[in-house]
Every structure is written in structure tokens, then in C-alpha cells.
Amino acid sequence: MPSATIFSLIANLRDPKSQAVRAAIERVAPLDTPVLLWGETGCGKDFWAEVLAASSPYQPLLNLGCGDVPETLLESEWFGFRRGAFSGADRDHPGKWRQAAGGTIFLNGIDLLGLNMQAKLLRAIERKKVFPLGASEEADISCRFLFSADSAIEEKVRRGEFRADLYYRISTVSIFIPPLRERPDDILPLLRYFCAREGVTVELDDCSCQRLRLYPWPGNIRELENFACGLAVRNGILDPEGVDALLDRPQPMLDLIQAGERTLGEVEAEYIAYLLRKYGNKSRVARILGITRKSLYNKLKRHEPH
């Protein structure tokens, strides 16, 4: 997303919680301090990382997904390697971290890394040096680091699944990104942005707007983006019946939310159960929610009766 587009969008995000996030980002943007962006899956951590990088002197931004590459390959991809370090290494490679000199490296989903890679990452961040595979000496790196993690990262630290020393090192500045359900004033600006990207102008009556504000958005911004794609098919015109159809949820559940008779956790659990009954396929349910299968399993585990 071009920086001009980023700042045009955030100017329209009027929810107080988004404004608080923006203020925190503006304070730390000029610094080279590590920053941890954390929150639920799909809440917009990638977007805010782009905002932070675009507001800083450390550009460009290099977004590296910690779960995108098998961990056995991460070290050579990030830190680099020397020719002959392993089969197929027919030339030297500096690694992505050194190629990002002067810019910002965003390690997206750092809580997905295993303990072995966490130890190597901690050493590299603290020393600002990497040890390319097959090299006889370390190489300097000069970049600013951003990190993102799921909201359960502190629980992973308590369980010993994430190194406490690494957590404290990367969370020098920690910024919580609230879920979309806690930012109702952001829903319509984001929806209009996603619809404009699809080439349609959204038209919603007051009742439809209220339904969108009351819906808990368990898939967060990713789910809203999927909703916009469905709205584009309807040429941007939506009535309350169409809202129910595109959100793929039964009308009685919306009535329960409006009546205040269920907690958000209960609504989420019932909605997931409804989708599983309807489709009988966890991968498809995860896609509908705009989350990963792993996140879906975590939600199912969290909603298990104790």
C-alpha cells in the first residue's frame, strides 16, 4: 500500500482506540527502538507496521512472515550464506537482513518461531550482527526492527513456548492493536476503502450500518475485507437482509447481540459452532472467518467447556 494511501486511510479512522494507536506510533516512529505490535489475528498489525515504517526515516519496509518459510530455511534466507555452505549454495548470498540496510525489517508472527530460531534471533538482534551459514566471521546489520505477535504471546512465555528474554527484548515498546469489534467507528471507513479498491461505492441504510457495528467481527479486518468483496458483487448496495447473507450468520444471533443477552465470547463460540455444523470443514470455516486453521483451533480450545 503506497504511503500516500496509508495516510489518507488513517485520516478517516476516527475511533478513539485507533487514534491512540496512531499517537503511539507517531511517538516511536523516529526512534530505532524495537517495537512489538500485538493483537488478535487479522486485527491490522501489518497495516500499522506499514504506517510506522512510512512515518519513520527507516525505509523501505521489508515484511518477513515467520511462518511463511520452513524454519530450516529461515536462517539462510535471513542471515545469508557462503558459497558451498550446503548443497545448492553455488554463490554467496548476503541474506535479507543485510539487504535491508537502513530500512525496517518487520518480523510478522514472531511467536510462530521455534525455540532454536528464537535463540539465534535474540543473539542477532542484541549484537546487531548475523552469522551467515558457512562464514568464518559475523557480519554487521543496520536496520530497525518491528515485530508482530498474536495476543496469546504472554501466555506462550508463561508456558515456556516463547523465550522470556527475547520477549522482553522485542517488547521495549509494545503497542496493542485492538480487535475490530472494539473499534466500531472504524468499520464504515474501512469498508468504504475496501469497496473503493473493488471499484464500487457502498450504500448502506441506517439499519444496515447498525448491524455492522453490532456484529463482533471474529475474523477482524480480514473478515471485513471479505465482506467488501461480497458487497462488490452486489454493486455496493446492501439492505439488512443482504448484511445477514454476506456475514453468513443467522438473524436470531444478531438479535441476541442487539438484546445484549450474550457476551462476545459466547457469540463467537456459537457462531463458530454454527459454521462447523453448516460446512463440516475446518479449513472452509477458517477461510470464512478470515483466520488461519491454527487460530481456529486455538479459538475452539479456548471455548471448550471447563
N, C-alpha and C positions, 0 to 999 in steps of 0.2 A: 504494500500500500504506500503510494508516494507520501512524503511528509506533509505536503500541502493538503492532501485529502485527510490525513490523520487529524491535523489541527482544525480543519473545517468540521469534522465529525465531533471531536471532543468539545468544541464550542457549543454544540447543541445538546450535550449531555448535562441536563440541569439537576439531576438528582443530587442531593447533598452528599451522599456517600461517594458518588463518582467525583464530585468536586473536591472532596477530602483526599481521594487517591491522587487526583491531578496535582493538588497542592503539595503532597508529599513527594511526588515525582519531580516537580519543579525545584524543590529544595535540594534533592540529591543529584539531579542531572549533571551539574558542572563538576562533581567530585568523581574520583576514580575508585571510590569505595564500592566493595561488592554489595549487591542488592538482591534480596530474595523476594520474589513475588509469589504469594501462595494463596490458594483458594480451591474451590471445587473444580472438577473437570468441566471445561467449556465456559468458564466464567469470564474469559477475556485476558488471560495472562499474556498471551502472545501480542495482543493489541497494545497493552500497556507497556510491554517491553519495547515495542516499536516507538511508542510515544516518548519513552525515556531516552532511547538512543537518539531519536530525531531532535530532542531538546538539549543534547549534550555535544561537547566537542569531539567525542569518541565515535567517529563514524568511518565506514558504514557498519551496519549491524549484521552479524553472522549468526543465524539461528540454527543451532545444532540439537536435534532431538536425541535425547539419551536412550530412548527406546527404539529408535529407527534402525540402528545398526547392531548386529550381534556384538556382545561385549568383547569377544575375542579379537574383533577387528577395530574396536574403538581406539585402542592405544596407538596403533599405527596410523589411523586416519587423523586423530587429533594431534599427536605428538610428532609424527613423521617417522621416517626410517632411512637407513642407509642401503645402498645397493648390496645385494647378497644377504640381507638380514633374514630373509625367508624365501621359500620357493616362489618365484614370480617377481621378486623385487629386483628388476633389471636396471633400476636407476635410483638415485637419491630422491627423496620426497620430503619437503620441509614440514608437512603437516598443516592442518587448517589453522591451528592456533598461531603459528608463526606467520602464516599468510595474512592473518587478520591484524597485523601490527598497526597500532594506532587507532584501531576501531573497537567495537564492542562485541564480545562473544556472549551469546545467550544460550546457556545450557538448559534446555527445555525438558522438564521432567527429571530433575536430578535425583529424585527419590526412587527412580527406577533402576539406578545403578547398583550393582552388587558390591559387597564389602571390599573385595580386592581392588576394583577400579576406584572405589571411594578413597582408599588409602593413597593410590597414585595421584588422584586428583588433588587431594589435600596437600601433598608434597609439592605439586606443581604450582598450585595457587599461592602457597606460602612463600616459596622460593622464587616465584616468577621465572622458573626455568623448567624445561622439559628434557627428558632423556629419550631421544629418538631411538627406535629399535636398531640394534647393530652399531650404535655410535659408541665412541670411547669417552666422550665428554658431554656435558649438558649444553643446551642451547637456550639463550635468553628469549623471553617473550615479553611483549609490551602491548597489553590490551586491557580493556576494562571488562569486568565480568558481571553478568546478570544471571540469575538462576530462577527457575520456577519449580514449584512442587505442589502436590496435592495437599489438601487441608489436613490429611492424616499424617503428615511428616513427623510431628512431635510424638505421636503415638508410636511410629516406627523407631524413633530414637529411644523411647522407653522400653521397647521390646528388643532392642539391640540389633534391629534390622538396618539402621542407619547410624553411622558413626557420630557420636555426640560432638567430638572435636571438629569434624567437618561441618556439622550443623551450625555450631557457634561461629565458625569462620565465615561461612557464606551468609549468615543472617546478621551481619554487622548492622545492616539496615534491612528491616523486614516490613514489607508492605502487604497488607491483607487486601485481596480483591473480593469484594462481597458478591454473593450469587445474585443473579438477575432478579430473583423474587424479592430481594431486599432493596432493589433499585427500580421501583415501578415507574418513576418519571423518565427512565432511560428507554423503556420498551418502545414507545412510538418513534422517537428519533432514530433508534437503531433499526426498527422495522422499515421506516422510510428510506434509510440509507441502503439497506439490503434490497429493497424493492427497486430503488433507482438503479442499483447495479444490475438488476434483472431487466431494466428497461420499462418499468411500469410505475405509475403514480398511485399510491394507495388511497382508497376512500373508505373510511370507517365511520359508522354512526356511533352515537354516544354509548349505546348498549354494548356494541362490539368492543369499543375501547375499554369499557369497564371489565368485560370478560377477560380481555388480555391482561389487564392489570391484576386481576384476582387469580389468574392461573399461576401455579407455582413454578413453572418452567424447570422441571427436574434436569433437563439437558442444557439449561442455561442458554448462553448466546448461540451456541451451535444449534440448539433446537429452534430458536427464533429465526436463524438463518434458513433452516429447512422450511420453516413455516412461510417465510417470504417467497421461497421458490414455489411452494404450492399456491400462494396468493397470485404469483405472476401468471400461473396457468389460468386463473380466474380473471385475468386482465385487471387485477388490482382492486376489484370491487368485492366487498365482503359484508355479509349480514351475520347476525348471531348464529343462524343455522350453519353458515359456512365456517364460522370460527370453530364450532364443535367438530365439524367434519375434518378440518385441517389439523386440529390439535389431536384428533384421533382419540377422543375421550368421551364417555357417556355424559349426557346432560345432567343426570342426577348428581354426579360427582361435583360438577360446577356449582349446583345448588347448595351442596354441603359446604363448599368453601365459602360461598357468599353468606350462608347462615352462621358461619363461624363454629360449626359443630365438630370440626376435625382439626387436629394440629397439622402442620405442614408435613411432619414425618409420617403421620397416618395417611395423609392424602397421597404422598409419594409411594408409600408401600402398597396402597390399594391400587394406584394407577399402574405400577409395575406388575402387580398380580393380574390385573385386568388384561394387560398387553400379553403376558405369558399365556394366559388362558386363550386369548384370541388367536395368537400366532404360533404358540408352542415351539418357538425357536429363539434362543437367547441372542444369537447374532443379529437377527432381524429386530428384536426388541431394542438392543443396544443402538442400532442404527436409527431407529425411530426417536430414541431419547437423545441422540447426538453424543453418545459417550462410548467408551471402549468396553469390550467384553469384561476386562478386568475390573473396571469401575462398576459395571453392572453386578458382578459377583460380590464386590465389596458392599454395594447397597443391599443386596439380598441377605448377606451375612449380618449387616447392621440391623436389618428389620426382622431377623429371626426372633421368635419368642424366647424369652429367657426363663 
